[in-house]
Amino acid sequence: MAPYLAGIFLFLGGVAVVVSFALYISARKISADVPELEERLARYISREIQQPTDLLPHDNLVKLRDQVQKLNELTSTTGQTLPLLFSRLEKLIPDGVWLVTLHYQSRMNEATLVAEAHYAEQLTEFMGRLERSELFSQVLLTRQTQRAESGNAIQFEIQLRGKQ
């Protein structure tokens, strides 16, 4: 039985030598990679955002915020933007009706528009669409005229107040 045990010990010894050699090679490779890894780490650290030193003091920031808020209040609009109003009106204007003028006061959320059509029914349809829309709280016909110079076109002046 001694030769059998001697074979096992010889085999285990060989495995231990092979594993030791593999560990030695791996350790050397890792040791060789350390300088490159340290250099990469230094590059990442240098890219970090440093704490800014030129920040305004807290009191100045509060004053600046208040000034910006006051300016925003002065320039703010209560209504919709003009491009949005145009887009919404475009969807409501029936065929055969064209917009002649539009005066819009965004702070008041009010508009006065002049529209023309060849037939009164077209403008009546337009008024109905404006009144049925969910966009305006008030739709008033303020003037109606017949324009001979534009081929007897009918012209309406309409005042609109947007919903708040």
Helices and strands as residue ranges (DSSP letters): H 2-47, H 58-75, H 82-92, E 97-105, E 110-117, H 120-132, E 136-147, G 148-150, E 153-162
